[in-house]
Amino acid sequence: MSKNQVVIIVVILLVVVGVGFWAKKMNKEDGYSVVYMTTGEVYIGKLSSFPDFELTDAYIFQVTKDVTDETKANFQLQPIKEALWAPKSMHLVKDNVVFYGPLMSNSKIAETIAGQGK
């Protein structure tokens, strides 16, 4: 292999790595996003979608029946970091994601997270 070929290969590798880091940075949401899974679970967190779906600072949105009135429901945001398995981040399988999107800053969930000091 000649010196020119080695230089070309190194330049190509640097460009590929640079594009990968740039794409990851551009795909990271500043705010929180909601992710609805095929299992019916709803996650809230800071979403990155490159190279895979990754949630950080994640919460699971849970609906429970009110014990005093069965016609009412209680909504809870449970931080994933408080779960028994407490991951630093969650990598989601794209085929199991039904939809996802950014939360509006004035939504009840965004306000609840902001009130917790996040």
Protein Blocks (a to p, Z undefined) as FASTA:
>chain_A
ZZklmmmmmmmmmmmmmmmmmmmmmmpcfbdcddddfkopacdddddfbfbdcdehiacd
dddddfklmkbccdddddfklpmklpabdcddfklpmbdcdddfkbmklmmmmmnoZZ
